[in-house]
Amino acid sequence: NIMVIDDLANRKHDCDLLLDQNFYIGLKNRYTNLVPKKCVLMLGPKYALLRPEFLSLKQKISPHNGTVKYIFVFMGSGDQSNETGKVLAALKKMEFRGLVDVVVGVANPHKKVIEKICNKTENFIFHQNVDNMAKLMSKADFAIGAAGATTWERCSLGLPSLVLSTAENQVEIAKGASELGLIAYLGSSCDINELDIQNALVNLFRSRKNLIDMQQKNMKYVDGAGIKRILQKVK
C-alpha cells in the first residue's frame, strides 16, 4: 500500500491512502480526479499530525474567561520578513501589560534584533528553537501566529489567535479556519503593518464572548486524536 501526504492538491497521485490535515473551503472535493476511486481520503484537522503532548495538555486547559493576560507569539521557523517584529511593535504601541512569550526558530534571520527587543521589554520573554512548544502554548490565553502547521497545534489547545498568512500556500488554510470561526484571520503578511495588527488586537480583546467562543470551537474541531485515526485507517 502507498500513502501520500499532500496539502497542495495540484498533481495526481497513484496511492491507496492520502492525508491532508488542513481545512479548506470545498475540502471534500479537493482531490477529485487526482487520486484513484479506491483511495482512502483522510482530510481535515481531525487527522492533524500532533505530538502526544498536545493531547495530554489539552485535558488540562481551563475554560477561557474572555480576558487576555498571556500571549504566545510564533510566526514560523524562518520568518524572513520579520512579522515577529511587527507584532512586538504593535504590542508595545498598545501598551499591553501582560506576559508575552516570543518564540523564534534557529533559521530566523532577525533573531538577534528580536532578542534585544525582548531583553529591553520587561514583559517580553525570548525563546529560541524550543522543544516545549505545547507547554508554552498551554500557558497562554491568546496567540499571534502564521497560518502554517502550528494553526492546528494552537487550535487543539483551544488557543484563540490572530493569524497572518506568510506564504501563498497558507492563504486557503487561513481562510478556511476563519470560515469555521477557529481563528481571526488578518490577511497576507505583505499587506499588513503594525498598526493593522494593533487595531485588530484592540478589537479582539474588547469582545470577551468571541474569545470564549473561539476556544470552544477550537477544542471541539481539533481534538488532538488525529494520529490514532490515521493508524486505524492504515491498519
Sequence and secondary structure as in RCSB ss.txt:
>XXXX:A:sequence
NIMVIDDLANRKHDCDLLLDQNFYIGLKNRYTNLVPKKCVLMLGPKYALLRPEFLSLKQKISPHNGTVKYIFVFM
GSGDQSNETGKVLAALKKMEFRGLVDVVVGVANPHKKVIEKICNKTENFIFHQNVDNMAKLMSKADFAIGAAGAT
TWERCSLGLPSLVLSTAENQVEIAKGASELGLIAYLGSSCDINELDIQNALVNLFRSRKNLIDMQQKNMKYVDGA
GIKRILQKVK
>XXXX:A:secstr
  EEE SS  S    SEEEE S  TTGGGTTTTTS TT EEEESGGG    HHHHHHHTT     S   EEEEE 
 S  TT HHHHHHHHHHHTT  SEEEEEE TT TTHHHHHHHHHHSTTEEEEES S HHHHHHH SEEEEESSTH
HHHHHHTT  EEEEE SGGGHHHHHHHHHTTSSEEEEEGGG  HHHHHHHHHHHHH HHHHHHHHHHHHHH  S 
HHHHHHHHH 
